[in-house]
Amino acid sequence: MVEKTVTLINAEKTKQKDILLDPAGFFVIEIDRKEKKIRVEYFLNVYKDKKIVSGNLQKVFIGKKADALSDTIVKNVPKLLPEHYMYLGRELLSAQYALEKNKKYVQGGC
């Protein structure tokens, strides 16, 4: 068997200033403590002078588990930037943890 040299890449967080907003829209993630569920709202961007100024609510996703919410969002909002899906996965796991451990959840930036 021939061994292949593989490049080792050290992970580093993308700087906030280098993040590109997704032209396909944005999400607002909240915890509904009364219902014991995570609520994810999907908005299409509203532009003014080529800048995102607001959003139009398109879909609402409800669930308890990050993996189920992630799978459902991928099926129902298919054209996001790959980085956006990764961000959602991280945020949904944080929201799930906060829900399960009765901790405060505040959606983080990109």
C-alpha positions in Angstrom: 0.0 0.0 0.0 1.4 3.4 -1.0 1.1 6.1 1.7 0.0 9.5 0.6 1.0 12.8 2.2 -2.0 14.7 3.3 -2.0 18.4 4.1 -2.7 19.3 7.7 -4.7 22.4 8.1 -5.1 24.1 11.5 -8.6 25.4 12.2 -9.2 29.1 12.7 -12.3 31.1 13.2 -13.3 33.5 10.4 -13.1 37.1 11.5 -16.4 38.9 11.7 -15.3 41.5 9.1 -14.6 38.7 6.6 -18.1 37.1 6.9 -20.3 37.4 3.8 -24.0 37.7 4.5 -26.1 35.1 2.7 -28.1 36.5 -0.1 -30.7 33.7 0.4 -31.8 35.2 3.8 -31.3 34.9 7.5 -32.5 33.0 10.6 -33.6 34.0 14.1 -33.3 31.3 16.7 -35.2 31.4 20.0 -36.1 29.0 22.8 -39.7 28.6 23.7 -39.5 27.6 27.3 -43.2 27.2 27.7 -43.4 24.6 24.9 -39.9 23.3 25.6 -38.9 23.7 21.9 -36.5 25.6 19.7 -38.1 28.0 17.2 -36.3 29.0 14.1 -37.7 31.7 11.8 -36.4 32.0 8.2 -36.5 35.4 6.6 -35.8 36.6 3.0 -33.6 39.6 2.9 -35.1 43.0 2.2 -32.7 45.4 0.5 -32.4 49.2 0.4 -29.6 50.7 -1.6 -28.0 47.2 -2.0 -27.9 46.7 1.8 -29.9 44.3 3.9 -32.2 46.4 6.1 -34.9 43.9 7.1 -36.5 40.6 6.3 -39.8 39.0 5.2 -40.7 36.0 7.3 -41.1 32.9 5.1 -41.0 29.8 7.3 -41.0 28.8 10.9 -39.4 25.6 12.1 -40.1 24.1 15.6 -38.3 21.2 17.3 -36.4 20.0 20.3 -33.3 18.6 18.6 -30.6 20.3 16.6 -30.1 17.4 14.2 -33.8 17.2 13.3 -34.0 21.0 12.9 -30.9 21.0 10.7 -32.2 18.2 8.5 -35.6 19.9 8.1 -34.0 23.3 7.3 -31.8 21.8 4.6 -34.8 20.2 3.0 -36.9 23.3 3.1 -34.3 26.1 2.5 -32.0 24.5 -0.1 -29.9 27.3 -1.4 -27.9 28.7 1.5 -24.2 29.3 1.5 -22.4 26.3 3.0 -21.0 28.5 5.7 -24.6 29.4 6.7 -25.5 25.8 7.2 -22.5 25.3 9.4 -23.3 28.4 11.4 -26.9 27.1 11.9 -25.7 23.7 13.1 -23.5 25.4 15.7 -26.3 27.7 16.9 -28.9 24.9 17.0 -26.6 22.8 19.1 -26.1 25.8 21.5 -29.9 26.3 21.6 -30.5 22.6 22.3 -28.0 22.6 25.1 -29.5 25.7 26.6 -33.0 24.2 26.4 -32.0 20.9 28.0 -29.9 22.5 30.8 -32.3 25.4 31.4 -29.6 27.9 30.5 -30.0 31.3 28.8 -29.6 31.2 25.0 -28.7 34.3 23.0 -28.1 33.7 19.3 -24.5 34.5 18.4 -23.2 36.4 15.4 -21.9 34.8 12.3 
